[in-house]
C-alpha cells in the first residue's frame, strides 16, 4: 500500500507565469492562450505545454499560466479575469462558468467527459509512519493531527473529504456513520485548513501535522523534485483500501480570441503522447492503453475506488455535502 522515502517541499502555486523550468520562454507566438488552473497540475503543464508547442497545431501558440485554489480560480474567471482554457479540480467550478455564460453547456463532449488526467486520494505521513496511519479510521487516533485544505476554496479539499465519506457511508448508504466520523475529524483532528492543496502540502512540509490528506500525484511529483532533501522532511504515503477517484476537468472559455488553438490544445491533452507525459509527471492517464503501459508508475492496491457518479453525480453531491446545509458543511461548523 505505502511507498516510503518521499519528500514534500514548498512550491509556488499561484499567480501568472509565462515560463517553465529551465528558463524556456513559452509566451511567444502568433496566438496566445491564458491557462487558468488549480494549483497542483503545474508540473504536468510545465511538460505538456512545450510538447504541444512542438506539434504542428501548437508551433505558433504562446501561453500564460495562472495557478491557485480551484474555487478561487473559477470565481476569478467568472469575474472576467482573462482566460482561454481552464483546468479545475472539480466539475462544479466549471459549472459556475457555464452558469455565467462563459463556457458552453456541452463542454463535456470530449472523451472521458473532458477529464484528461486524474489521481486518487492518499494519506501522506512522516517517514516511518510513527502514528501508524494507513486508513481512514486511523485519522481519529488520539493525538493525530491532520492537514487538509478548506473546502470553501479548494477543490482538492472536496475530493479529500469525499473519500472518507464514501468509505464510511458505503457510498451514501449510511450517512449517519459518515457524519459522525467527519464531525470528529473536523473538530478534534484537522488542525489547519489552507486555501489550496499546494498550500496544504507546503504547510505539512514546514512541520505541521502528522497526516496530509492529498492527491497521490502531489506526493509523487514533489518527491522527485527534491529527492536529496534533508531526511527530516521525508515522508511516505499510503493509499487507503477504499479511496476516491479524482477527476480534474478542462474546458474552453467561449469568449477566447484563439478558440481554435484552445480547442487544439485541449484535444492534444487526450493524445497518447500527452497521456504518457501526464503519467510520467505522476498523474493517472485516462486512456486505458496508456494506463496499462504506465501501471508500474502507480504501485499500490486499491480494493474499492469510489467515483462521484456513485454518489449521484456532482450536482447532487455538491449540494448534499458541501452546500450551505450540506453534511460536510455542518461537520465543519462543529470546529
C-alpha positions as CSV (number, residue, x, y, z in Angstrom):
1,X,0.0,0.0,0.0
2,X,2.6,2.5,1.0
3,X,5.6,4.0,-0.7
4,X,8.4,5.3,1.5
5,X,11.2,7.8,1.2
6,X,9.1,10.5,-0.5
7,X,9.9,14.1,0.2
8,X,7.5,17.1,0.3
9,X,8.8,20.5,-0.5
10,X,7.4,24.0,-0.8
11,X,6.4,25.0,-4.3
12,X,4.8,28.1,-5.8
13,X,1.2,27.7,-6.8
14,X,-0.5,31.0,-7.6
15,X,-0.2,33.9,-9.9
16,X,0.7,34.2,-13.6
17,X,3.7,32.6,-15.4
18,X,5.0,32.5,-18.9
19,X,8.0,30.2,-18.5
20,X,8.8,26.7,-17.5
21,X,11.8,25.2,-15.6
22,X,15.0,25.8,-17.5
23,X,14.0,29.3,-18.5
24,X,12.3,28.4,-21.7
25,X,10.0,31.2,-23.0
26,X,6.6,29.8,-23.8
27,X,4.9,33.2,-24.3
28,X,5.8,34.0,-27.9
29,X,3.5,33.1,-30.7
30,X,1.0,34.5,-33.2
31,X,-1.8,33.2,-30.9
32,X,-1.8,33.4,-27.2
33,X,-3.7,31.2,-24.6
34,X,-4.3,32.1,-21.0
35,X,-4.4,28.9,-18.9
36,X,-6.2,29.3,-15.6
37,X,-5.9,26.2,-13.4
38,X,-6.0,24.8,-9.9
39,X,-2.7,24.6,-8.1
40,X,-1.4,21.0,-8.4
41,X,-1.1,20.3,-12.2
42,X,1.5,23.0,-12.8
43,X,4.4,20.4,-13.0
44,X,2.3,18.5,-15.6
45,X,1.6,21.5,-17.7
46,X,5.3,22.5,-17.5
47,X,6.0,19.4,-19.5
48,X,2.8,19.3,-21.6
49,X,3.0,22.9,-23.0
50,X,6.4,22.6,-24.6
51,X,5.4,19.3,-26.1
52,X,2.3,20.8,-27.6
53,X,4.3,23.8,-29.0
54,X,6.5,21.2,-30.8
55,X,3.4,20.0,-32.7
56,X,2.1,21.4,-36.0
57,X,-1.0,22.7,-34.2
58,X,0.9,24.3,-31.4
59,X,4.0,25.7,-33.1
60,X,2.7,29.3,-33.1
61,X,0.9,29.3,-29.8
62,X,2.2,31.2,-26.7
63,X,0.9,30.6,-23.2
64,X,0.4,32.5,-19.9
65,X,-0.4,30.4,-16.8
66,X,-2.2,31.1,-13.5
67,X,-2.5,28.6,-10.7
68,X,-4.3,28.7,-7.4
69,X,-7.1,27.2,-5.3
70,X,-9.7,25.8,-7.7
71,X,-12.7,27.6,-6.4
72,X,-10.9,30.9,-6.2
73,X,-9.6,30.5,-9.8
74,X,-13.1,29.7,-11.0
75,X,-14.6,32.7,-9.3
76,X,-11.8,34.9,-10.8
77,X,-12.7,33.7,-14.3
78,X,-16.4,34.3,-13.5
79,X,-15.4,37.9,-12.7
80,X,-13.9,38.1,-16.2
81,X,-10.2,37.6,-15.5
82,X,-8.6,36.8,-18.9
83,X,-8.8,33.1,-19.7
84,X,-8.9,30.9,-22.7
85,X,-8.5,27.4,-21.2
86,X,-9.5,26.4,-17.7
87,X,-8.5,23.3,-15.7
88,X,-10.2,23.0,-12.3
89,X,-10.1,20.4,-9.6
90,X,-13.9,19.7,-9.6
91,X,-16.8,19.9,-12.0
92,X,-18.8,22.5,-10.0
93,X,-16.0,25.0,-10.7
94,X,-16.6,24.6,-14.4
95,X,-20.4,24.6,-13.9
96,X,-20.1,28.1,-12.3
97,X,-18.7,29.4,-15.7
98,X,-21.5,27.6,-17.6
99,X,-24.0,29.5,-15.4
100,X,-22.1,32.7,-16.1
101,X,-22.3,32.1,-19.8
102,X,-18.5,31.8,-20.2
103,X,-18.3,28.1,-21.0
104,X,-20.6,26.2,-23.4
105,X,-23.2,23.9,-21.9
106,X,-21.8,20.9,-23.9
107,X,-18.3,21.4,-22.6
108,X,-18.1,17.7,-21.6
109,X,-18.4,16.5,-25.1
110,X,-14.8,15.4,-25.3
111,X,-13.7,11.9,-24.4
112,X,-13.8,10.9,-20.7
113,X,-16.2,13.9,-20.1
114,X,-13.4,16.4,-20.7
115,X,-11.2,14.9,-17.9
116,X,-7.7,14.4,-19.4
117,X,-6.0,13.1,-16.2
118,X,-6.7,12.3,-12.6
119,X,-5.4,10.8,-9.4
120,X,-6.6,9.1,-6.2
121,X,-6.8,10.4,-2.6
122,X,-3.9,9.3,-0.5
123,X,-2.6,9.8,3.1
124,X,0.8,11.3,3.4
125,X,2.7,10.7,6.7
126,X,6.1,11.3,8.2
127,X,8.8,8.8,7.3
128,X,8.4,5.6,9.2
129,X,4.7,6.4,9.8
130,X,5.2,7.0,13.6
131,X,1.4,7.4,14.1
132,X,0.6,4.2,12.2
133,X,-1.9,5.8,9.8
134,X,-2.9,3.7,6.8
135,X,-6.7,4.0,6.6
136,X,-9.5,6.5,7.4
137,X,-10.3,5.4,10.9
138,X,-6.6,5.8,11.8
139,X,-7.1,9.6,11.5
140,X,-9.2,9.5,14.6
141,X,-6.5,8.0,16.8
142,X,-5.8,10.2,19.8
143,X,-3.3,12.9,19.1
144,X,-3.3,12.5,15.3
145,X,-3.2,16.0,13.7
146,X,-4.5,16.3,10.1
147,X,-3.8,18.8,7.4
148,X,-6.4,19.3,4.5
149,X,-7.4,22.4,2.6
150,X,-10.5,24.4,3.1
151,X,-13.5,23.1,1.1
152,X,-14.9,26.5,0.6
153,X,-11.9,27.5,-1.7
154,X,-10.2,24.2,-2.6
155,X,-11.4,21.5,-5.0
156,X,-8.8,19.1,-3.6
157,X,-10.4,19.5,-0.1
158,X,-13.7,18.2,-1.6
159,X,-12.0,15.2,-3.0
160,X,-10.1,14.6,0.3
161,X,-13.4,14.6,2.2
162,X,-15.4,12.6,-0.3
163,X,-13.0,9.7,0.1
164,X,-13.7,9.0,3.8
165,X,-17.4,10.0,3.4
166,X,-17.8,7.3,0.6
167,X,-15.8,4.7,2.5
168,X,-17.6,5.2,5.9
169,X,-21.1,5.6,4.4
170,X,-20.7,2.8,1.9
171,X,-21.4,5.2,-0.9
172,X,-24.0,7.2,0.9
173,X,-26.0,4.3,2.3
174,X,-25.0,5.0,5.9
175,X,-24.8,8.8,6.1
176,X,-25.1,8.9,9.9
177,X,-21.9,7.0,10.5
178,X,-20.1,9.1,8.0
179,X,-21.4,12.3,9.5
180,X,-20.3,11.3,13.0
181,X,-16.8,10.5,11.6
182,X,-16.5,13.8,9.8
183,X,-17.6,15.8,12.8
184,X,-15.0,14.2,14.9
185,X,-12.3,14.6,12.2
186,X,-13.1,18.3,11.8
187,X,-13.4,19.1,15.5
188,X,-10.6,17.1,17.0
189,X,-8.1,16.3,14.3
190,X,-8.0,18.8,11.4
191,X,-5.6,21.4,12.7
192,X,-5.0,23.6,9.7
193,X,-7.2,24.5,6.6
194,X,-5.0,26.1,3.9
195,X,-6.7,27.6,0.9
196,X,-5.4,25.1,-1.7
197,X,-3.9,21.6,-2.0
198,X,-0.5,23.0,-2.7
199,X,-0.6,25.3,0.3
200,X,-1.6,22.3,2.4
201,X,1.5,20.5,1.1
202,X,3.7,23.5,2.0
203,X,2.2,23.6,5.5
204,X,2.9,19.9,6.1
205,X,6.4,20.2,4.7
206,X,7.0,23.0,7.2
207,X,6.5,20.6,10.0
208,X,2.8,21.0,11.0
209,X,0.6,18.0,11.4
210,X,1.0,14.2,11.3
211,X,-1.0,13.4,8.2
212,X,-1.7,15.3,5.0
213,X,-4.7,14.2,3.0
214,X,-3.7,14.8,-0.6
215,X,-3.6,13.8,-4.2
216,X,-1.3,10.8,-5.0
217,X,0.4,12.8,-7.7
218,X,1.3,15.6,-5.3
219,X,3.5,13.2,-3.2
220,X,5.0,11.6,-6.3
221,X,5.9,14.8,-8.1
222,X,7.3,16.7,-5.1
223,X,9.4,13.7,-4.1
224,X,11.1,13.7,-7.5
225,X,11.9,17.4,-7.3
226,X,13.8,17.1,-4.1
227,X,14.9,13.5,-3.6
228,X,18.1,14.7,-1.9
229,X,16.3,16.9,0.7
230,X,17.1,16.5,4.4
231,X,15.8,13.2,5.8
232,X,13.7,15.1,8.4
233,X,11.5,16.2,5.5
234,X,11.0,12.8,4.0
235,X,7.6,11.2,4.1
236,X,5.8,8.2,2.9
237,X,2.2,7.8,1.6
238,X,-0.4,5.2,1.9
239,X,-3.5,4.7,-0.3
240,X,-6.4,3.5,1.8
241,X,-8.0,0.3,0.7
242,X,-11.2,2.3,0.0
243,X,-10.5,5.7,-1.6
244,X,-11.8,8.1,-4.2
245,X,-11.1,8.6,-7.9
246,X,-10.1,12.2,-8.6
247,X,-11.2,13.7,-11.9
248,X,-10.0,17.1,-13.0
249,X,-11.9,18.6,-15.9
250,X,-10.8,21.1,-18.7
251,X,-12.8,23.5,-20.8
252,X,-12.5,26.3,-23.3
253,X,-13.8,29.7,-22.4
254,X,-16.2,30.7,-25.2
255,X,-15.0,34.3,-25.3
256,X,-11.5,33.2,-26.3
257,X,-10.0,35.1,-29.2
258,X,-8.0,32.0,-30.0
259,X,-10.8,29.4,-29.7
260,X,-9.4,27.1,-32.4
261,X,-6.0,27.0,-30.7
262,X,-7.6,26.5,-27.3
263,X,-9.5,23.5,-28.7
264,X,-6.4,22.2,-30.4
265,X,-4.6,22.3,-27.0
266,X,-7.4,20.5,-25.2
267,X,-7.6,17.9,-27.9
268,X,-3.8,17.3,-27.5
269,X,-4.2,16.6,-23.8
270,X,-6.0,13.3,-24.7
271,X,-3.4,12.1,-27.3
272,X,-1.2,9.1,-26.5
273,X,1.8,11.4,-26.4
274,X,0.3,13.7,-23.8
275,X,-1.2,10.9,-21.8
276,X,2.3,9.4,-21.4
277,X,3.6,12.8,-20.3
278,X,0.9,13.1,-17.7
279,X,1.8,9.6,-16.4
280,X,5.5,10.5,-16.1
281,X,4.6,13.5,-14.1
282,X,2.6,11.5,-11.6
283,X,-0.9,12.0,-12.9
284,X,-3.0,8.9,-13.8
285,X,-3.8,8.9,-17.5
286,X,-7.4,8.3,-18.6
287,X,-6.5,6.5,-21.9
288,X,-6.9,2.8,-21.0
289,X,-4.0,1.7,-23.2
290,X,-1.6,4.3,-21.7
291,X,-2.9,3.5,-18.2
292,X,-1.9,-0.2,-18.8
293,X,1.5,0.8,-20.2
294,X,2.3,3.0,-17.2
295,X,0.7,1.0,-14.4
296,X,4.1,0.4,-12.8
297,X,4.3,4.1,-12.1
298,X,1.4,3.9,-9.7
299,X,2.0,0.9,-7.4
300,X,-0.3,0.0,-4.5
301,X,-3.5,-1.9,-4.4
302,X,-6.9,-0.2,-4.2
303,X,-9.8,-2.6,-3.1
304,X,-12.6,0.0,-3.8
305,X,-12.2,3.1,-5.9
306,X,-15.3,5.2,-5.4
307,X,-16.4,7.7,-8.0
308,X,-18.6,10.8,-7.8
309,X,-21.1,9.2,-10.1
310,X,-21.7,6.6,-7.4
311,X,-22.8,9.4,-5.1
312,X,-25.3,10.7,-7.7
313,X,-23.0,13.0,-9.7
314,X,-21.5,16.4,-8.8
315,X,-24.7,18.5,-8.7
316,X,-26.2,16.2,-6.1
317,X,-23.0,15.5,-4.1
318,X,-22.0,19.2,-4.1
319,X,-25.4,20.3,-2.7
320,X,-25.9,17.4,-0.2
321,X,-22.4,17.5,1.1
322,X,-20.9,21.0,0.5
323,X,-23.9,23.2,0.2
324,X,-25.0,25.7,2.9
325,X,-26.8,22.8,4.7
326,X,-24.6,20.0,3.5
327,X,-23.4,17.2,5.6
328,X,-19.7,18.1,5.4
329,X,-20.5,21.8,5.8
330,X,-22.3,21.0,9.1
331,X,-19.4,18.9,10.2
332,X,-17.1,21.8,9.8
333,X,-19.4,24.1,11.8
334,X,-18.5,22.0,14.9
335,X,-14.9,23.2,14.8
